[in-house]
Amino acid sequence: MVFNIVLNPFEPESNTQQAPESQPQPEPQTTPLDNVDLKAATDQFQRKLIQSALDHHRHNQRAAAQSLKLTYNQFRGLYRKLFRRE
Protein backbone atom coordinates (compact mmCIF):
# COMPACT_ATOMS: atom_id res chain seq x y z
CA MET A 1 0.00 0.00 0.00
CA VAL A 2 1.41 3.39 -1.03
CA PHE A 3 0.46 6.62 0.71
CA ASN A 4 0.89 9.90 -1.11
CA ILE A 5 1.43 12.56 1.54
CA VAL A 6 1.40 15.48 -0.89
CA LEU A 7 -1.80 15.51 -2.93
CA ASN A 8 -2.13 17.68 -5.98
CA PRO A 9 -5.60 19.29 -5.87
CA PHE A 10 -5.49 19.88 -9.65
CA GLU A 11 -4.77 16.29 -10.57
CA PRO A 12 -7.93 14.34 -11.44
CA GLU A 13 -8.53 11.35 -9.24
CA SER A 14 -8.29 8.13 -11.17
CA ASN A 15 -10.49 6.03 -8.86
CA THR A 16 -13.61 8.18 -8.94
CA GLN A 17 -16.01 8.13 -11.82
CA GLN A 18 -17.71 11.31 -12.88
CA ALA A 19 -21.45 11.07 -13.39
CA PRO A 20 -22.55 12.33 -16.79
CA GLU A 21 -24.90 15.27 -16.68
CA SER A 22 -28.36 14.17 -17.67
CA GLN A 23 -29.52 17.54 -18.96
CA PRO A 24 -27.70 20.78 -19.67
CA GLN A 25 -28.33 23.40 -17.03
CA PRO A 26 -30.25 26.43 -18.29
CA GLU A 27 -28.57 29.76 -17.81
CA PRO A 28 -30.04 31.83 -14.98
CA GLN A 29 -32.33 34.55 -16.18
CA THR A 30 -30.96 38.01 -15.67
CA THR A 31 -32.66 41.35 -15.64
CA PRO A 32 -31.56 43.68 -18.41
CA LEU A 33 -29.61 46.50 -16.84
CA ASP A 34 -30.71 49.14 -19.32
CA ASN A 35 -33.50 50.64 -17.21
CA VAL A 36 -32.42 49.77 -13.68
CA ASP A 37 -32.38 52.63 -11.21
CA LEU A 38 -30.18 51.39 -8.36
CA LYS A 39 -31.06 54.25 -6.03
CA ALA A 40 -34.80 53.73 -6.47
CA ALA A 41 -34.47 49.96 -6.02
CA THR A 42 -32.36 50.42 -2.88
CA ASP A 43 -34.80 52.97 -1.45
CA GLN A 44 -37.73 50.66 -2.12
CA PHE A 45 -35.95 47.73 -0.45
CA GLN A 46 -35.05 49.83 2.61
CA ARG A 47 -38.59 51.20 2.79
CA LYS A 48 -40.01 47.65 2.85
CA LEU A 49 -37.56 46.57 5.57
CA ILE A 50 -38.28 49.59 7.74
CA GLN A 51 -42.05 49.26 7.33
CA SER A 52 -41.87 45.55 8.14
CA ALA A 53 -39.80 46.21 11.27
CA LEU A 54 -42.21 48.96 12.37
CA ASP A 55 -45.21 46.69 11.86
CA HIS A 56 -43.55 43.87 13.76
CA HIS A 57 -42.68 46.13 16.71
CA ARG A 58 -46.04 47.97 16.70
CA HIS A 59 -44.40 51.20 15.46
CA ASN A 60 -41.86 51.32 18.29
CA GLN A 61 -38.98 53.00 16.47
CA ARG A 62 -36.31 52.09 19.00
CA ALA A 63 -37.21 48.39 18.85
CA ALA A 64 -37.42 48.51 15.05
CA ALA A 65 -33.99 50.15 14.88
CA GLN A 66 -32.54 47.50 17.18
CA SER A 67 -33.98 44.67 15.10
CA LEU A 68 -32.37 46.16 11.98
CA LYS A 69 -29.03 46.53 13.80
CA LEU A 70 -29.17 50.32 13.47
CA THR A 71 -28.81 53.03 16.04
CA TYR A 72 -31.93 55.02 16.76
CA ASN A 73 -30.42 58.06 15.01
CA GLN A 74 -29.52 56.02 11.90
CA PHE A 75 -33.06 54.64 11.82
CA ARG A 76 -34.62 58.09 12.19
CA GLY A 77 -32.42 59.45 9.38
CA LEU A 78 -33.47 56.65 7.03
CA TYR A 79 -37.10 56.99 8.09
CA ARG A 80 -37.12 60.73 7.39
CA LYS A 81 -35.37 60.24 4.04
CA LEU A 82 -37.58 57.40 2.82
CA PHE A 83 -40.96 58.38 4.27
CA ARG A 84 -40.97 62.16 3.99
CA ARG A 85 -44.14 63.66 2.63
CA GLU A 86 -43.68 65.47 -0.63
N, C-alpha and C positions, 0 to 999 in steps of 0.2 A: 504494500500500500504506500503510495507516494502522496505527501502533503505539500501543497504549494502555499508557502507562507505569504508571498507577495502575489496578490490577485490583481490582474489588470481589469479595471471596470469597463474598458472599451472592447475587450476581447469577447466575442460571442461565446456563450457556453455551448459546448458540444453535446452535453447530455440532455438538455431540455429541448423539447419540440415546441415550435411556435404554432399556435392555433391560427388557421387561416381565417381571415375576416369574412363573415358570411355576406355582409352587405356593406357597400361603401357608406361612410358616414356623411350625411348632408352637412353642408357648410352652415354655420349659425347665421341666422338672419340679422342683418345690421340695419340700423336706421340711417338713411342718407343724412349726411351732415351739412347739406346745403342750407337748410332753413332752421337749424337748431340755435336757439338763443340760450346759452349756458346760464346767464344771469337769471333769466325768467324761470328756467327749469330749477335752478338752485333755490330761488326764492319760493317757488311753489312747494318744493320738497320740505324746506324749513317751515313754511307756513303749516303744512299738514302735520309735521312732527310736533310743533308747538301747540296747535289746536288739539291734537290727540292727548298730549301731556296735560293740558288744561282741563280737558273733559275728564280724564282719568282721576285727576286730583281735585275735582269739583271747583275749578278756577282758582285754586290756591297757587299763586305765582311762585312762591318760594319752594313749595313741594315740586311743582312742575320743573323749575330750574334745576333742583337737585336731581330729579330723575333723568334729566338730559345732560347731567354732568357739567352744568354751567353755573357760574355765580349768579346771584340775583341781578346784579347790575348788567351782566352780559345778556341775561334773559330779557330784561326790560329793554335794553337797546335793540335787540332783535325784534321784540314784540312791537315796539314803536315803529321800527323801520318797515316791518312787514304788514302791520295791521293799521297803519295810519289812515285816517279818513281823508279822502281827496275831494 
